[in-house]
Amino acid sequence: MLHVLLLTADPLLVSTFTSASKELGIEAQCADNCQQISEQIGRAKYQGVVLDFDTVSDARPALASVRESPSNKNAIVFAVATSPKRMDDALADRAHFLLRRPIETATVKATLYTAYDLMLGQRRRHFRCTAQLTVRLTATNLGVHLECLTMNISSNGMGVRTPVPFKPAETLDIALRLPDGFTVRAMGIVVWDDKHGKCGLNFQCSTPEMRHMLDSWLDSQFASTPLGQKEAKIGD
């Protein structure tokens, strides 16, 4: 399920946006002030954020908090602003969509339909596919090859089960075999190792073709994953 966070003091906006969101399978949550929205974006991932510049005085600081959040900085921003000054503020802060009062249900629905693919794209970029694929890891400083199995994979990271522990920041050559037989080659770095047979890697594919093949496979897995299914985290 896609998630949107609303910062507003207007109950009508909350009910209208929440009702329209449900039709698209989007869960809308609410925050009352800048501090609360900062806390919520610090502990959860949102594909969209609704900021009411008309009824919340600290909407601009709240948007700054969103932009500074590692997991929410690319969220789609819906700004509600009616006066010319507030509209200018919202556009200056690079809001993706602008709504003005009076809030019409049809307008909210149309805006959400337009934004849906953008929010889905945000989810895709953070998607981790749970999969057990064969991957060969080669320690670049030792030239030792290890045959391992992945736990989950994203566009630039993977969780791996390994027979021996690795050191954080250790660099590895990666050869990941996709189900269709294509081998994706990449250069990776160890970001963590639990010393009990699991480690997490960040990586960059060796060529654009490798990137294309990996992303195409991930796209196919994402398309077949129910929206309500929770994404796996590295190490799960």
C-alpha positions as a printed NumPy array, in Angstrom:
array([[  0.   ,   0.   ,   0.   ],
       [  1.195,   3.494,  -0.831],
       [  1.315,   5.923,   2.089],
       [  0.647,   9.673,   2.204],
       [  1.142,  11.948,   5.208],
       [ -1.073,  15.034,   5.682],
       [ -0.168,  18.146,   7.668],
       [ -3.305,  20.264,   8.041],
       [ -5.674,  21.778,  10.599],
       [ -8.649,  21.375,   8.259],
       [-10.895,  18.357,   9.015],
       [-12.604,  18.729,   5.624],
       [ -9.289,  18.38 ,   3.789],
       [ -8.48 ,  15.3  ,   5.868],
       [-11.794,  13.591,   5.112],
       [-11.748,  14.525,   1.42 ],
       [ -8.165,  13.425,   0.85 ],
       [ -8.552,  10.25 ,   2.918],
       [-11.7  ,   9.207,   1.049],
       [-10.169,   9.861,  -2.37 ],
       [ -6.953,   8.058,  -1.387],
       [ -8.8  ,   4.875,  -0.416],
       [-10.122,   4.493,  -3.964],
       [ -6.532,   4.108,  -5.179],
       [ -5.375,   1.891,  -2.338],
       [ -3.451,   4.75 ,  -0.699],
       [ -3.357,   5.013,   3.077],
       [ -3.554,   8.602,   4.349],
       [ -2.179,   9.472,   7.789],
       [ -2.34 ,  12.81 ,   9.597],
       [ -0.006,  15.049,  11.579],
       [ -1.003,  18.139,  13.541],
       [  2.22 ,  20.133,  13.598],
       [  5.783,  20.35 ,  12.297],
       [  7.226,  18.407,  15.229],
       [  4.81 ,  15.542,  14.734],
       [  5.431,  15.331,  10.998],
       [  9.189,  15.342,  11.637],
       [  8.784,  12.42 ,  14.025],
       [  6.618,  10.457,  11.595],
       [  8.878,  10.902,   8.57 ],
       [ 11.782,   9.889,  10.793],
       [ 10.316,   6.46 ,  11.465],
       [  8.271,   5.64 ,   8.352],
       [  8.414,   5.799,   4.565],
       [  5.869,   7.9  ,   2.667],
       [  5.389,   8.156,  -1.072],
       [  3.537,  11.468,  -0.758],
       [  3.165,  14.403,   1.655],
       [  0.262,  16.885,   1.767],
       [  1.156,  20.273,   3.292],
       [ -1.575,  22.805,   4.014],
       [  0.041,  26.235,   3.67 ],
       [ -3.319,  27.876,   4.415],
       [ -3.945,  26.446,   7.9  ],
       [ -0.477,  25.463,   9.191],
       [  1.973,  28.267,   9.887],
       [  5.036,  26.031,   9.905],
       [  4.298,  24.232,   6.617],
       [  7.537,  25.478,   5.059],
       [  9.749,  24.163,   7.918],
       [  7.819,  20.885,   7.689],
       [  8.637,  20.651,   3.995],
       [ 12.286,  21.311,   4.819],
       [ 12.151,  18.344,   7.224],
       [ 10.77 ,  16.161,   4.451],
       [ 13.529,  17.239,   2.062],
       [ 16.159,  16.454,   4.708],
       [ 14.776,  12.99 ,   5.458],
       [ 16.946,  10.258,   3.866],
       [ 13.943,   7.996,   3.242],
       [ 11.377,  10.667,   2.329],
       [ 13.328,  13.384,   0.526],
       [ 11.912,  12.289,  -2.84 ],
       [  8.292,  12.042,  -1.687],
       [  5.714,  13.649,  -3.972],
       [  4.597,  16.935,  -2.369],
       [  1.001,  18.154,  -2.578],
       [  0.667,  21.77 ,  -1.429],
       [ -2.652,  23.359,  -0.481],
       [ -2.286,  27.12 ,  -0.897],
       [ -4.918,  29.704,  -1.855],
       [ -3.505,  33.21 ,  -1.482],
       [ -0.929,  34.421,  -4.051],
       [  1.754,  34.669,  -1.334],
       [  1.219,  31.123,  -0.113],
       [  1.056,  29.813,  -3.665],
       [  4.384,  31.511,  -4.395],
       [  5.874,  29.944,  -1.243],
       [  4.682,  26.469,  -2.231],
       [  6.012,  26.782,  -5.772],
       [  9.304,  28.231,  -4.515],
       [  9.625,  25.15 ,  -2.296],
       [  9.191,  22.945,  -5.398],
       [  5.843,  21.369,  -4.573],
       [  4.86 ,  18.862,  -7.268],
       [  1.112,  19.602,  -7.134],
       [ -0.818,  22.69 ,  -6.027],
       [ -4.419,  22.647,  -4.73 ],
       [ -6.482,  25.728,  -3.903],
       [ -9.565,  26.216,  -1.796],
       [-12.403,  25.505,  -2.026],
       [-11.281,  21.883,  -2.018],
       [-13.306,  19.883,  -4.527],
       [-13.453,  16.094,  -4.247],
       [-13.227,  15.702,  -8.033],
       [-10.073,  17.847,  -8.126],
       [ -8.424,  15.846,  -5.343],
       [ -9.246,  12.576,  -7.117],
       [ -7.904,  13.846, -10.439],
       [ -4.7  ,  15.059,  -8.766],
       [ -4.175,  11.723,  -7.031],
       [ -4.732,   9.808, -10.264],
       [ -2.126,  11.982, -11.97 ],
       [  0.357,  11.561,  -9.103],
       [ -0.201,   7.825,  -8.623],
       [  2.456,   6.652, -11.109],
       [  4.972,   9.097,  -9.625],
       [  4.357,   7.752,  -6.128],
       [  4.515,   4.182,  -7.392],
       [  7.873,   5.038,  -8.967],
       [  9.144,   6.167,  -5.556],
       [  8.101,   2.81 ,  -4.128],
       [  9.829,   0.969,  -6.98 ],
       [ 13.129,   2.763,  -6.325],
       [ 13.062,   1.496,  -2.724],
       [ 11.784,  -1.972,  -3.616],
       [ 13.778,  -4.954,  -2.337],
       [ 12.936,  -8.294,  -3.863],
       [ 13.149, -11.304,  -1.555],
       [ 14.99 , -13.912,  -3.621],
       [ 17.536, -16.701,  -3.234],
       [ 19.837, -16.34 ,  -6.234],
       [ 23.355, -17.621,  -6.705],
       [ 25.989, -14.932,  -6.336],
       [ 29.771, -15.296,  -6.499],
       [ 31.682, -12.88 ,  -4.273],
       [ 35.379, -12.273,  -4.825],
       [ 37.42 , -10.381,  -2.226],
       [ 39.426,  -7.982,  -4.366],
       [ 42.383,  -7.895,  -2.003],
       [ 42.679, -11.708,  -1.758],
       [ 41.18 , -13.026,  -4.982],
       [ 39.179, -15.625,  -3.01 ],
       [ 35.913, -16.779,  -4.615],
       [ 32.856, -17.601,  -2.495],
       [ 29.618, -19.115,  -3.795],
       [ 26.748, -17.565,  -1.821],
       [ 22.979, -17.067,  -1.886],
       [ 21.167, -13.755,  -1.835],
       [ 18.413, -13.004,   0.68 ],
       [ 17.054,  -9.881,  -1.024],
       [ 18.062,  -7.577,  -3.859],
       [ 17.465,  -3.964,  -4.871],
       [ 18.867,  -1.758,  -7.615],
       [ 22.008,  -1.033,  -5.604],
       [ 22.053,  -3.354,  -2.6  ],
       [ 21.621,  -6.937,  -1.507],
       [ 21.533,  -9.107,   1.583],
       [ 23.682, -12.233,   1.268],
       [ 24.233, -15.438,   3.215],
       [ 27.967, -16.085,   3.375],
       [ 30.093, -18.982,   4.692],
       [ 32.668, -16.596,   6.177],
       [ 32.373, -13.085,   7.66 ],
       [ 33.504,  -9.934,   5.881],
       [ 34.863,  -6.68 ,   7.247],
       [ 32.848,  -3.467,   6.855],
       [ 34.087,  -1.371,   3.897],
       [ 35.698,  -4.446,   2.298],
       [ 35.372,  -4.324,  -1.507],
       [ 34.073,  -7.291,  -3.48 ],
       [ 33.607,  -8.267,  -7.115],
       [ 30.027,  -9.506,  -7.562],
       [ 28.672, -11.947, -10.144],
       [ 24.911, -12.334,  -9.667],
       [ 23.122, -14.971, -11.727],
       [ 19.567, -13.972, -12.654],
       [ 16.863, -16.644, -13.137],
       [ 17.111, -16.332, -16.95 ],
       [ 20.811, -17.211, -16.804],
       [ 22.194, -13.701, -17.357],
       [ 25.076, -12.794, -15.029],
       [ 25.123,  -9.285, -13.6  ],
       [ 28.622,  -8.164, -12.691],
       [ 29.187,  -5.354, -10.214],
       [ 31.606,  -3.844,  -7.724],
       [ 30.351,  -3.878,  -4.147],
       [ 31.26 ,  -2.762,  -0.663],
       [ 30.347,  -4.443,   2.632],
       [ 28.133,  -2.142,   4.705],
       [ 27.524,  -4.591,   7.563],
       [ 28.199,  -8.183,   8.637],
       [ 26.499,  -9.869,  11.592],
       [ 29.314, -12.467,  11.969],
       [ 26.649, -15.187,  11.82 ],
       [ 26.479, -15.815,   8.089],
       [ 24.699, -12.679,   6.869],
       [ 26.046,  -9.485,   5.33 ],
       [ 24.725,  -6.448,   3.474],
       [ 26.323,  -5.023,   0.332],
       [ 25.976,  -1.821,  -1.632],
       [ 27.035,  -2.12 ,  -5.265],
       [ 27.273,  -0.47 ,  -8.664],
       [ 26.767,  -2.466, -11.867],
       [ 29.81 ,  -2.698, -14.142],
       [ 28.077,  -1.582, -17.364],
       [ 24.8  ,   0.063, -18.46 ],
       [ 23.737,  -3.303, -19.915],
       [ 24.182,  -4.95 , -16.508],
       [ 22.1  ,  -2.182, -14.909],
       [ 19.38 ,  -2.563, -17.538],
       [ 19.146,  -6.338, -17.101],
       [ 18.992,  -6.115, -13.312],
       [ 16.399,  -3.318, -13.333],
       [ 14.283,  -5.16 , -15.904],
       [ 14.21 ,  -8.231, -13.68 ],
       [ 13.397,  -6.133, -10.601],
       [ 10.609,  -4.397, -12.53 ],
       [  9.056,  -7.762, -13.355],
       [  9.235,  -8.809,  -9.702],
       [  7.797,  -5.489,  -8.532],
       [  4.879,  -5.793, -10.96 ],
       [  3.972,  -9.198,  -9.525],
       [  4.248,  -8.102,  -5.876],
       [  0.935,  -7.147,  -4.164],
       [  0.92 ,  -3.485,  -3.146],
       [  0.04 ,  -4.473,   0.398],
       [  3.116,  -6.641,   0.779],
       [  5.803,  -5.048,   2.907],
       [  9.177,  -4.532,   1.239],
       [ 11.978,  -6.602,   2.689],
       [ 14.905,  -4.89 ,   4.306],
       [ 18.469,  -6.005,   3.767],
       [ 19.126,  -8.823,   6.195],
       [ 15.5  ,  -9.926,   6.612]])
